[in-house]
Amino acid sequence: MMEETNSILQNISSHQGSIILIDKPRGPSSHQVAAWVREMTGVKSVGHTGTLDPPVSGVLVILIGRAVRLTTILHQDDKEYIALLRLHGDVPEGELKEVISQFTGRIYQRPPKRSAVKRALRIREIQELEMLSRDGRLVLLRIRCDSGTYIRSLCHHIGLACGVGGHMAELRRTRSGPFLEKDCVTLHTLRDAVVQAQQGNEEPLKKMIRSPLEALEGIPRIYIKESAADAICHGARLSSRGIISHDKFQMEDLVLMLAGDDLIGIGEALMTSSRIVPGEKGLVVAPRLILQDTGVYPAIWKTHKTMREKS
């Protein structure tokens, strides 16, 4: 299959990489889903962000090609879940709502025993916690929370606070960062699209492929001159002389550096945007992650360096 892969699959991991949103079924691990996507597409570099346990379904962001480099950044995105809590005893409606309301805001959590990470105490924020419906001891909850929040632990603690105990019976992720469950495709749909692409109809697969910029929505952008791009790809800091325009940002914020529509990389702001003086000296961004290759843009900086050395 990989030898027959046509142009759209050969290019799927080019430039800044791509994203495919999979509606993960219950059963396989997130790692297994990523492996299946790798096998289907023939692309060697495939990862995912926001691990879902095997019994959990929902939004799984699959990173392809160079987009795999974004894993550490996208892991921090907020998440939203629908959870089914099973209480171990009867709890009056008013008391249950009061207990649930106490779990919004910053909470302490320790990873469950079955977790693969160290069971150190951590703080996570629950932005929203809503009871959608209830049928006796079964309670349907919607949770919007920080990345890394353990919903299993949250359900257990709600049960304890109610005085009867409880556990998470089922869980589905409905949002990861800017991506919703309606944006996702099933593994079967992706497989069908790959086969159609191999047969010459690339449109279904093209519609599934997303730019990494969609996942980075909300991060301030700096548009740079093409003459500055190659130096940044070699690790140089961005000077105000290389900036065309920019969004507002604060010192130490993450910022995107773009040459036109091309994402060159992500860096940390060395000053607030209000201090930038176009055309003047001053280092604005320190690169933290580069997505473009060296040599794609003209190496103007090498010419300038040679001229300085000769002079």
N, C-alpha and C positions, 0 to 999 in steps of 0.2 A: 504493500500500500504506500509506503513512504516514497518509493521510487516513482510512483505515479502521481504524486502530489502536484497540483497545478499552481499557477502563479499566485493566487490569493493565499494559499497555505504557505507557500515559500516566503511570502512577504509579511506574514502575520506577525513575525517577531522582529521585523526590521525597524530601523530608526529608534523611536522611543518605546517600542513595545506596544502591547495591546491588553485589553481586559475583556473577559467573557464572564457574564453573570450566570451562575448555575443555581437552579433550584435543587439543592441537595436532598436526596431522598433519605428516609430513615434506613439504617443498616450499615452502609459503608462509612469508613472514616473519611475525613476531609483529604487526607493524604492519598487515599485510594481514588477519590474523585479526580484529584489533580493528575494522578497517574493515568487514568482513563482518558482525560482530555489530551495529555501528552501523546498517548498512543493514537488517538483519533486524528489529531492534527499533524503529527509527525514533527512537531517542534520540540527540541530537546529541553529548552529552559522553560519550565512551567512550575508555578508555585501558587499559593493561596494566602489569603489574609483573613484573620478572624476564625480560628479553628472551631468547628462544630463537632461535638461528640457523636459517635455512631448512631445513638437513638434519636438525635435531634435533626430536624429538617429545616429547610429554608435557604435564605440568601447566603451564597458562598461566592466570594469575589476571587476569580481565577486570574492570576497574573501570568502573562505570556511574554517571553523574550526579555528585553531589557526592563520591562515593567516589574520584573521580579525584584529589582533593586529597591522598589518602593515599599517592600514588605514592612519594614520597621516603622515607616511613617503611617501607612494605612492601617496598621494594627491598632492605632490609637483612636480610630474613628468611633463615634458613639454608635450604639446598637439599639435595636428595638425588638422585643420578643412578645409572643403570646404564650402564656404558660398556663397549664392546668394544674391547680393545687388541689390535692386531696387531703382534707382535714380528717383527723382520726377520732373526732368527736363532734357533737353538735355545738354550734356557736350562734348566738342571736345575731341577726342581721346588723343591728346598730353597733354591737360590740366588734364585729368583724370589720366593718368599715372604719371604725376608730383605730383599730390595730393597724390596718393597712396604711392609713394616713400617717402613722408614725414612722414608716419606713422610707419616706421620701427625704431627699437631702443626702448628706454625707453619712455613710454607714461603715462600720468595721466588718470585715469578712476574713475568714480563714478558708483557704481552698479545701474542698472535700477530700476525704481520705483516698478516694479513687482517682484524684487528680494527679497528673504527671509532674506538676511543679511543686516546689518547696512549700510546705504548709506554714508560711509566715503570715502574720497578721497584716492586713492591708486595708486601705481606705478607698472606697469607691462611692461615686455619687449616683443616686437614683433621681433623675430629673422628673420623671412622671411614673406614677404607679396607680393604675385604675382597675377597678373591678368591673369587668364587662358584663358578666352574668353569673348566676349561681343556681345550682341544682342540688339542694341538700348539702352534702359535705364536699361536693365538687365545685370549685371556684375558678372561673376563667379570668386571668389577669393580663393586662397589657403593661409592659415595662419598657421605659426608655432610660438607658443607663450608660455609664462609662464602659469603655472596652475593658474586658477582664473581669466584669461582674459575674459572680457565680449565682445563677438563678436557682440552682438546686439548693444552695445554702440559704438564699433569700426565702424560699418557700418553707424550708425547715424552721427558720427563725420566726416566720409569721405564725406557723403552727404552735411553736413554743410560747409565743407571746399571747396566743389565744387560750393557752392553758390545756390544750388537748393534743398537741402534736400535729404534724402534717408532713407531707412530702410532695415533691414535684412528680406528677404522673406523666406529663407530656410537655414538650417544648418545641416551638417553631420560631426561627428568626425571621422577622418581617422587614427589617431594614438594617443595612450596614453602611454607615456614612450617608452619602446622598442617594444610595441605591435602594430601591424598594422591591418587594417580591414580584410585583407586576412587571418589573424590568427583566426578570430572569427567564431562562429557558431550561428545559429538562435535558438530561444527557441524551435521551432518545432523539429529541429535536435537533440537538447539536450533531449527532451522528448522521441524521438524515441530511442536514445541510452540508456536511462534509462530503457525503456521497454525491449530492447534486453538484457541488463545486468541482469535484473530480470529473463529472460528466459534462462540465462546461457552463453550468448555471451557478454563478458565484453570488447572486443577489441575496438569497436567504442567509448565507454565512456572513456576508458583508454587514447585514443588518444586526448581527449579533456581536460584532467586533466594536469595542468602544475605545476611545482614546484615554490614556492615563490622566489627561487633564480633567476629565469628568470626575475622577476620583479625588482630585486635588481642589475641587470647588471650594471657594472660600479662603484659600491661601492667597495673600497679596501677590501681585505680579509686577515684575520689572521687565520692560521691553528694552533690549540692548541692541547696540550696533553690531552688524555682522563682523566688523573688524575686531570686536572684543571677544567674540565667541570662542575662537580657537585657544586664546590664552586662558580662558576660564576652563576649557576642557583639559588643559595641562595643569590645572590646579591654582591658577592665579586668582587673586581677589579682584572683584569687580570695582572699578573706579567710577566716580561720577561722570568722568569724561566718556565712558562707554554707554551711558544711559540715554535712551530716547524719551521714555515716559515711564511713569510708575504709579502704583496705587499707594494709599496711605498705609504705613506700618510703623511699628515701634522697634526700638533697639532689642535685639535678640529674638525677634520674630522669625519664623521660617518664611522665606519668600521664594517664588518661582522666577527663574531667569529665562526669558524667551527671546528668540530672534525671529520675529514674525510669528508664525504659528508653531514654530519648532521649539519644543521644550529642551533647553540646553542642560539645565540642572536645577537643583534646589540648594539654597544656602541660608546662612544665618545673618541677619541684618546687623551691621556694625554701628549703625546710627539710625536715628529716626528719619522718616522720609522728609520731614519738614526742614531738615538741615542740609538736604542735597542741593547743591548749586550747580546747575548744568554747565559743563565746560570747564569747571574748576577741579583742582586736585581734591582727593579725598576718597578713602576706601569705604565702600558702601556695603558690600556683601562678601562673606567668606564662604566659598563652596563647601557643601557637606556631601552632596551626592550628584554625580554627573551622569546624564543619560545619552549624551551625544558623543560620537567618536572624535578623536583628534584628526586633523587633516581634512575634515569636511568643509570647514570654513577657512578662508585665507589666513595664513599665519603672518599677519601684519606685524605682530609683536616681535617676531624674529628679525624682520627687516629693521625695525626701530632699534633693536638691541645691537645688531651688527653696525648700524650707523653710529650709535653711541660709542661702541668699542673702537671704531676707526678714528673717531674724533678725539 
